Amino acid sequence: MFAQSPPEIEDPSIVEINKLPPRATIFNFESKNLAINDNPEHTQYYQSLNGIWKFNWVRNPDDRPLDFFEPNFNDSSWDDFHVPANWEINGYGVPIYLNHPYEFSYHPEPPTIPDGHNPVGSYRKSFTIPEKWKNRRIVIHFGAVKSAFFIWVNGEKVGYSQGSKLPAEFDITEFISIGKNSVALQVYRWSDGSYLECQDFWRISGIERDVYLSAEPKIRIADFWAKTPLDPQFNNGELSLEIDLFNDSITDEKITVHTELFKANGRRVLNRTDRIWIKANSPLGFNYKNTIRNVDVWTAETPNLYKLNITLKKGYKVISSISEEIGFRTIEVVGGQLLVN
């Protein structure tokens, strides 16, 4: 089965379908030690989908396969393609370098892409969900896909995304089951977003960054934002922390939020505990400020960083833990000059 291009790729009012909201790059670890080490590959709730995928490439979107996402589709004649990688670097199409002209049309008519000239890559891969992931939220993460793509899981359409250099995440919990599953992508080289992405770089396509699955706890850290300016004397750091939580369970829960901040030498300079109630099936956001005395400031010459750890507990049991490095600095414009600290 073959057909014309889907309307979404030429509709500026549609840039995503069922995609999760953007957030800080975090991973909900099951222990504080794992979070401090900050390597998702060491946790049992991470699964990389990098590696070999089955792959089909066509120059004309009218020739793309339509039923390829079905679990029983026979892809034995398809090529093996290593993800992440660009098509053009691997012999599928031609890499193009331009600055401001549009590479897909001499006479552009935004937001349309010329008929018959928009290569499409179709991908398929099988994966296994372990038993220990049961009752957790399963998210699939794409670090970057250029230019636009649709995703199916086990034959069911999950969503759509544009934004070639931004991560795209989808909640696929309702589409998967314990055991063997399949994921399929159809990626378009150009979309209406390509008009905005006409910049001074190589025009290449495909799944460009890591792909992985994560199994998140029912109560989790959904996002956070750390603001870290210095005080007016440039001696102390003013940590302003915003934390967004979410409770996917069916009951209200009482939890503790434990926040710590460590210097590069391991010395703890902040140790704070907050006890909160979070309602069932609901988000909860809270924020607070702390002054860090005699802070080691960040500069280009001395890029001092602190390790921030946020851990959720229910009783004595760790539910989730994240860690990120942060630096303290003040950037301002004074008298027409850009000043740091």
C-alpha positions as CSV (number, residue, x, y, z in Angstrom):
1,M,0.0,0.0,0.0
2,F,1.3,3.5,-0.9
3,A,-0.1,7.0,-0.8
4,Q,0.5,10.7,-0.7
5,S,2.2,12.7,2.0
6,P,0.3,13.2,5.3
7,P,-1.1,16.7,5.8
8,E,0.6,17.2,9.2
9,I,4.0,17.8,7.7
10,E,2.7,20.9,5.8
11,D,0.4,22.3,8.5
12,P,2.1,25.0,10.7
13,S,-0.6,24.6,13.3
14,I,0.5,21.1,14.0
15,V,4.0,20.6,15.4
16,E,3.3,17.7,17.7
17,I,0.7,15.1,18.5
18,N,0.6,13.3,21.9
19,K,4.2,14.4,22.6
20,L,5.1,14.9,26.3
21,P,5.9,18.5,27.3
22,P,9.5,19.7,27.2
23,R,11.4,19.3,30.4
24,A,14.9,19.4,31.9
25,T,17.1,16.5,30.9
26,I,16.6,14.2,33.9
27,F,16.3,10.5,34.7
28,N,14.4,9.2,37.7
29,F,16.8,6.8,39.4
30,E,15.7,4.2,42.0
31,S,18.5,5.2,44.5
32,K,20.5,8.3,45.5
33,N,23.8,6.6,44.7
34,L,22.7,5.8,41.1
35,A,21.5,9.4,40.7
36,I,24.8,10.9,42.0
37,N,26.7,8.7,39.5
38,D,24.2,9.8,36.8
39,N,24.6,7.0,34.4
40,P,21.2,5.7,33.2
41,E,22.8,2.6,31.8
42,H,23.5,1.4,35.3
43,T,19.8,1.3,36.3
44,Q,17.3,-1.5,35.7
45,Y,14.8,1.0,34.4
46,Y,16.6,2.1,31.3
47,Q,16.8,0.3,27.9
48,S,18.8,1.7,25.0
49,L,17.2,1.2,21.6
50,N,20.4,2.3,19.8
51,G,21.8,-0.2,17.4
52,I,20.4,-2.1,14.4
53,W,16.9,-1.2,13.1
54,K,15.2,-2.5,9.9
55,F,15.2,0.4,7.4
56,N,13.5,1.3,4.2
57,W,14.2,4.5,2.2
58,V,12.3,6.0,-0.7
59,R,13.0,9.2,-2.6
60,N,9.3,10.0,-3.3
61,P,6.8,10.0,-0.4
62,D,4.2,8.4,-2.7
63,D,6.3,5.3,-2.7
64,R,6.6,4.9,1.1
65,P,5.1,1.8,2.7
66,L,1.8,2.4,4.6
67,D,1.3,-0.8,6.6
68,F,4.9,-1.3,7.7
69,F,4.0,-0.5,11.4
70,E,1.9,-3.7,11.7
71,P,3.6,-6.1,14.2
72,N,3.5,-9.0,11.7
73,F,4.9,-7.0,8.7
74,N,7.6,-8.8,6.9
75,D,10.7,-6.6,6.9
76,S,13.2,-9.3,5.9
77,S,14.0,-7.6,2.6
78,W,14.7,-4.2,4.4
79,D,18.2,-3.0,5.1
80,D,19.9,-3.1,8.5
81,F,20.6,0.5,9.6
82,H,22.5,1.6,12.7
83,V,20.7,4.2,14.9
84,P,21.6,7.0,15.6
85,A,22.9,8.0,12.2
86,N,22.0,10.2,9.2
87,W,20.7,8.6,6.0
88,E,22.8,10.7,3.6
89,I,26.1,9.8,5.4
90,N,25.2,6.1,4.8
91,G,24.3,6.3,1.1
92,Y,20.6,7.1,1.3
93,G,20.2,10.4,-0.5
94,V,22.7,13.3,-0.8
95,P,24.0,15.6,2.0
96,I,23.4,19.2,1.1
97,Y,25.3,22.2,2.5
98,L,23.6,25.7,2.2
99,N,23.3,28.8,4.2
100,H,20.1,30.7,3.5
101,P,18.5,29.2,0.3
102,Y,16.0,26.4,0.7
103,E,17.4,23.1,-0.5
104,F,14.1,21.6,-1.4
105,S,12.7,24.2,-3.8
106,Y,13.9,27.0,-6.1
107,H,10.5,28.6,-5.9
108,P,9.3,28.0,-2.3
109,E,5.7,28.3,-1.3
110,P,5.5,28.0,2.4
111,P,4.4,25.9,4.1
112,T,4.3,23.3,1.3
113,I,7.0,20.9,0.3
114,P,7.3,20.1,-3.5
115,D,5.3,17.0,-4.5
116,G,7.4,14.0,-5.3
117,H,10.6,15.4,-3.7
118,N,10.7,14.5,0.0
119,P,12.6,11.4,0.9
120,V,11.1,9.2,3.6
121,G,12.8,6.7,5.9
122,S,10.8,4.0,7.6
123,Y,12.2,2.2,10.7
124,R,11.2,-0.9,12.6
125,K,12.6,-2.5,15.8
126,S,11.5,-5.1,18.3
127,F,12.2,-4.7,22.1
128,T,11.3,-6.6,25.3
129,I,9.7,-5.1,28.4
130,P,10.8,-6.9,31.5
131,E,8.4,-8.0,34.3
132,K,10.0,-5.6,36.8
133,W,8.7,-2.7,34.6
134,K,5.1,-3.6,35.4
135,N,3.0,-0.8,37.0
136,R,5.5,1.9,35.9
137,R,5.2,4.6,33.3
138,I,7.0,3.7,30.1
139,V,8.5,6.6,28.1
140,I,10.3,6.4,24.8
141,H,12.9,9.2,24.2
142,F,14.3,10.4,20.9
143,G,17.2,12.8,21.3
144,A,16.7,14.3,17.8
145,V,14.9,13.3,14.6
146,K,15.1,15.4,11.5
147,S,12.8,16.7,10.2
148,A,9.4,15.3,11.2
149,F,8.2,11.8,12.2
150,F,5.3,9.6,13.1
151,I,5.6,6.8,15.7
152,W,3.6,3.6,16.1
153,V,4.0,1.0,18.9
154,N,2.6,-2.5,18.4
155,G,0.7,-1.3,15.4
156,E,-1.0,1.6,17.2
157,K,-0.3,5.1,16.2
158,V,1.2,7.0,19.2
159,G,2.0,10.5,17.9
160,Y,3.9,12.9,15.8
161,S,6.8,15.4,16.3
162,Q,8.7,18.2,14.5
163,G,11.7,20.1,15.8
164,S,14.9,18.6,14.5
165,K,17.3,19.4,17.3
166,L,14.9,18.9,20.2
167,P,14.2,15.7,22.2
168,A,10.8,14.1,21.6
169,E,9.2,11.9,24.3
170,F,6.1,9.9,24.3
171,D,4.2,8.0,27.0
172,I,3.7,4.6,25.5
173,T,2.5,2.8,28.7
174,E,-1.0,2.0,27.3
175,F,0.5,0.7,24.0
176,I,3.0,-1.9,25.4
177,S,2.8,-5.1,27.3
178,I,5.3,-7.2,29.3
179,G,7.3,-9.2,26.8
180,K,8.0,-8.6,23.2
181,N,6.9,-5.3,21.5
182,S,7.6,-3.4,18.3
183,V,8.2,0.2,17.5
184,A,8.0,1.8,14.0
185,L,8.9,5.3,12.8
186,Q,8.3,7.1,9.5
187,V,10.6,10.1,9.1
188,Y,10.3,12.8,6.5
189,R,13.4,14.7,5.3
190,W,11.5,18.0,5.0
191,S,8.4,19.5,6.6
192,D,7.0,23.0,7.1
193,G,9.4,23.3,9.9
194,S,12.3,23.1,7.4
195,Y,11.4,26.7,6.4
196,L,12.4,27.8,10.0
197,E,15.4,25.4,10.1
198,C,17.1,27.0,7.0
199,Q,20.4,27.7,8.7
200,D,24.1,27.6,8.0
201,F,24.7,23.8,8.4
202,W,24.6,20.5,6.6
203,R,21.1,19.4,5.6
204,I,21.0,15.7,6.6
205,S,18.2,13.6,8.0
206,G,17.1,10.7,10.2
207,I,17.3,9.7,13.8
208,E,20.4,11.7,14.8
209,R,20.7,11.1,18.6
210,D,20.1,8.4,21.2
211,V,16.8,6.5,21.5
212,Y,15.9,4.8,24.8
213,L,13.1,3.6,27.0
214,S,12.7,4.6,30.6
215,A,10.4,3.1,33.3
216,E,9.3,5.9,35.6
217,P,7.8,5.4,39.1
218,K,4.2,6.3,39.8
219,I,5.4,9.2,42.0
220,R,8.2,11.0,40.2
221,I,10.1,14.2,39.6
222,A,8.6,15.5,36.4
223,D,10.8,18.6,36.0
224,F,12.9,21.1,37.9
225,W,14.4,24.5,37.4
226,A,17.4,25.8,39.3
227,K,18.2,29.6,39.2
228,T,21.6,30.4,40.6
229,P,22.6,34.1,40.6
230,L,25.0,35.7,43.1
231,D,24.1,38.2,45.7
232,P,24.9,41.9,45.0
233,Q,28.4,41.5,46.7
234,F,29.2,38.4,44.5
235,N,30.0,36.4,47.7
236,N,27.0,34.2,48.2
237,G,24.9,32.1,45.8
238,E,21.1,32.5,45.8
239,L,19.6,29.1,44.9
240,S,16.0,29.3,43.8
241,L,14.6,25.9,43.1
242,E,11.3,24.9,41.4
243,I,10.3,21.3,41.5
244,D,7.4,19.7,39.6
245,L,6.2,16.4,40.9
246,F,3.5,14.0,39.6
247,N,1.5,11.3,41.3
248,D,0.2,8.7,38.9
249,S,-1.2,6.4,41.6
250,I,-4.9,6.2,42.6
251,T,-4.3,7.3,46.2
252,D,-3.1,10.5,47.9
253,E,0.4,10.1,49.2
254,K,2.6,11.7,51.9
255,I,6.2,11.9,50.8
256,T,9.4,13.7,51.7
257,V,11.5,15.7,49.3
258,H,15.1,15.7,50.4
259,T,17.4,18.3,48.7
260,E,21.2,18.3,49.0
261,L,23.9,20.3,47.3
262,F,27.6,19.2,47.3
263,K,30.8,21.0,46.4
264,A,33.2,19.4,43.9
265,N,35.2,18.0,46.9
266,G,32.1,16.2,48.2
267,R,31.3,18.6,51.1
268,R,27.6,19.1,51.6
269,V,26.5,22.7,51.7
270,L,22.7,22.3,51.7
271,N,20.6,19.6,53.4
272,R,16.9,20.3,53.3
273,T,13.8,18.1,53.9
274,D,10.2,19.0,53.0
275,R,7.2,16.8,53.9
276,I,4.3,17.2,51.5
277,W,1.0,15.6,50.5
278,I,0.4,15.0,46.8
279,K,-3.1,14.1,45.5
280,A,-3.9,11.1,43.4
281,N,-3.5,11.5,39.6
282,S,-2.3,15.0,40.1
283,P,0.8,17.3,39.6
284,L,2.3,19.3,42.4
285,G,4.7,22.1,42.1
286,F,6.6,23.9,44.9
287,N,9.6,26.2,45.2
288,Y,12.0,27.6,47.8
289,K,15.1,29.7,48.1
290,N,18.4,29.1,49.9
291,T,21.5,31.1,50.3
292,I,24.8,29.3,49.8
293,R,27.5,31.1,51.8
294,N,30.9,31.9,50.3
295,V,30.0,30.1,47.1
296,D,32.6,28.9,44.5
297,V,31.5,31.0,41.6
298,W,31.4,29.8,38.0
299,T,33.5,31.6,35.4
300,A,35.0,30.6,32.1
301,E,38.4,30.4,33.7
302,T,37.2,28.5,36.8
303,P,34.0,26.6,35.9
304,N,33.1,25.5,39.4
305,L,30.1,23.3,39.6
306,Y,28.0,21.9,42.4
307,K,26.1,18.6,42.4
308,L,22.4,19.0,43.2
309,N,20.5,15.9,44.4
310,I,16.7,15.7,44.8
311,T,15.4,12.5,46.4
312,L,11.7,11.5,47.0
313,K,10.9,9.1,49.8
314,K,7.8,7.3,51.0
315,G,8.7,6.5,54.6
316,Y,12.2,5.2,54.5
317,K,11.9,3.9,50.9
318,V,13.4,5.9,48.0
319,I,10.8,6.4,45.3
320,S,12.9,8.5,42.9
321,S,16.2,10.4,42.8
322,I,17.8,12.8,40.3
323,S,21.1,14.7,40.2
324,E,22.4,17.6,38.1
325,E,25.4,19.8,38.1
326,I,24.7,23.5,38.6
327,G,26.9,26.6,38.7
328,F,26.5,30.0,40.4
329,R,27.0,33.1,38.3
330,T,25.4,36.5,37.5
331,I,25.2,37.7,33.9
332,E,24.2,41.3,33.3
333,V,24.5,44.2,30.8
334,V,25.9,47.4,32.3
335,G,26.8,50.4,30.2
336,G,26.4,48.4,27.0
337,Q,28.8,45.7,28.2
338,L,28.0,42.1,28.9
339,L,29.4,41.2,32.3
340,V,29.9,37.9,34.1
341,N,30.1,38.2,37.9
